[in-house]
Amino acid sequence: MLSKPYNFFKSLKDKSLLQGAYAFQQGALARLSLSLVLPITIVLGLLFSSEISALPRYAVELNNNRCTACHSNPGGGSLRNVYGKLYGQRNFPASKMSQQELLWMDWRAFYYAPEKPKTTRGGLELMEAVVGIKAPLHSPQQEEAGKRIELVVNHSLTGLGGDRETYLLWQTYAPTEYSLRPQYYQVGRLMPPFGLRSDEHRMYTRILTRSTWNDFLLGLAIAGDLSPQLHYDLAFSNGEPVSARSGSAGNLRGGQSGLHGAVANLRWNSPWTGLPVMLGFSGASFERFDSTAQEKGDSPWAYSLYGLASLTRWTQGRLPMTLSVEFVGAQHMNRGNPDLQAMVATKPNDPPLQDYLNALANSQAQALQAELAYTISPRFELIYRYDEMLLDKNFPADAFKRHGLGFNHWVAGNTILRARYEMASGGHPQSDPDGSSLQDAFWTMLQVSY
C-alpha cells in the first residue's frame, strides 16, 4: 500500500491548495482583457528576460518555501511526490502514474536548429530518459510520528547512461514543525543545493558554477526549516563534482577523491502579501588534495545571489507574471568544464582556442540571468530570458550575451512542449564563432515527467 506522504499538504485532504491555486489563476486571467496580453508581453519582454527553473517560481507563486511540498528531495527537483504530480496535471484528468510516488520517469526529446548547421551539430535527439524509484524503508508507526527513511534511485537509459541522483533520505520530524535541528539527512550522489534550481543545462549561471542538471556531488547533505519563511541546505562533498555525461566518478584517483568541500544555501520567502518575494544566497568552496592544483590556493569557489517576485500575488491576479533574477561569481571553476568547452569552442585541437580556455582556468568569472514568465492560462505561458556570461570579470567587453523568447505549453498532464528562439552576441575575439554561445538558434523540447 502506498505510504501517505508527509509534506506541506498533509492537512489538506481535499487538495484545496492545488485547486485554489488554479481557481485564483483562472479568475485572474478572466479579469485581464485579452487586448492587453500582447502589448504588455512585448513591453515587459524588452525590459526583462530569461527562463529559470519553474520550481522556485511555483514556490513564490504559491507562497510555499518547502520543496518537499511537491518533491522527495528537500532541495527540490527530480522525483516528485503525489501532490507534485497532481499539480503537473494542469487540470487534465489524473493518470495512474500521477496518483503514486514509488515510480518516476522523465523523458525528453530535443530539437536544435543552430544558425550555422554546417559547422554546429543540430537536429533531433533523445535528450534524456530517466527512471526513478523510491523505496520506503520506514514503518507505519514511524511515519505517523513524522519520520521517514527512503532509498531514492534515478538511472539514465540514454547514451549519457549511469546513475543520476541516488541517495538515502532520513526525515527526522514532521514538516509541520520548525527547528534549527536538521529535518532531513541525505547521503549518496546528490544535486548540489546551489542557486536557483534548474534542469536546463545551458544556463550560463549553472555552467560557471558547475551546478547544472548533469552535475552531482558525492557526500552528505542536511536541510531544514527554521520557520515557515526560512529554509537552509548544507552539503559536504568528499569528491569532485561528478558529471552525468561520464556515467561514473572518473575523477576518483587511486580510490581517493581529489576535491573536498561544502555547499550552503539559505532561502527566505516573504510572509507579507504586499511583498511577495523570495531571496536567497548560496556559497560553495572546495579544496584540492591532488596534483591537479597548479598553485597554492588553486581551489574552486562560487557564490549565488538570487531573488524572485510574484506580480501575480502582488496584483491579486491582475498581472499574472513572475520575475526571477540570479547573479553568480566563481573562480577556478572553468578548467575542464565540458559545458563551457562546448559553448565557447567547438574545435578542441585549435591552439589559439585552447590557449584562450587555459588562460581562463584561474580567472574570476561572473554570470547573470533573469526570467519573466507571463501566464496566459494554466496550460500556456510565455517566457522571456536574458543570459550574460563574463569569463574574466576584468574584461567586461568580452561578455557573452543571449536573449530568448519562447513558451511552455502543457499538451497533456505532466507533458510540456517548450520552444524558444535565442539571439546571441559578444564574446572574446578568440572565441570560436561556431560555438553555440555565439550563434542564434531555435530549439524545442517535448518533456514527459511523471
Number of C-alpha atoms within 10 A of each C-alpha: 3 9 13 14 19 22 20 18 19 16 11 10 8 10 14 12 14 19 13 12 15 17 13 16 21 18 14 19 20 13 11 16 9 11 8 9 15 9 11 13 18 11 10 13 23 11 11 19 25 25 27 27 15 15 17 21 21 15 19 23 22 16 21 19 23 22 22 23 24 26 22 23 23 25 26 20 22 21 27 28 27 21 24 22 25 25 21 23 22 21 15 15 11 16 14 8 16 24 16 19 25 18 19 22 19 19 19 18 16 18 17 17 17 21 17 16 13 9 12 14 13 18 11 13 12 14 16 18 20 20 20 22 18 22 14 16 14 14 13 13 10 14 19 12 13 18 20 23 20 18 17 21 21 23 19 21 14 13 12 16 17 17 18 27 25 22 22 18 24 19 22 17 20 18 22 15 13 17 11 12 13 19 21 23 20 23 19 20 24 24 27 28 26 27 26 26 21 20 17 15 16 17 24 28 26 25 23 26 29 26 25 24 22 20 22 26 28 25 19 19 28 22 25 24 24 16 15 18 16 19 23 22 22 23 25 21 25 17 21 21 22 23 24 20 14 13 16 14 17 11 17 14 10 7 7 12 19 20 22 20 20 20 22 22 23 19 19 18 25 19 14 10 12 11 14 21 24 26 19 21 21 22 22 22 19 22 17 20 13 12 8 11 15 11 8 7 10 16 21 20 20 23 21 24 17 20 22 25 23 27 20 22 24 19 15 16 20 18 20 24 24 22 22 28 23 22 18 24 22 26 24 22 23 26 17 12 16 13 20 21 18 14 19 23 24 19 15 10 9 11 10 13 19 17 11 16 22 14 13 18 19 20 18 19 24 25 26 21 27 23 24 27 28 24 22 18 18 17 18 18 18 22 26 29 24 27 23 22 26 24 28 20 16 11 11 14 12 19 19 22 21 24 23 23 20 20 20 20 17 22 16 16 22 22 20 21 18 20 21 20 16 19 17 19 15 17 21 17 9 15 22 19 17 21 20 21 26 22 19 18 20 19 18 19 20 21 20 19 23 29
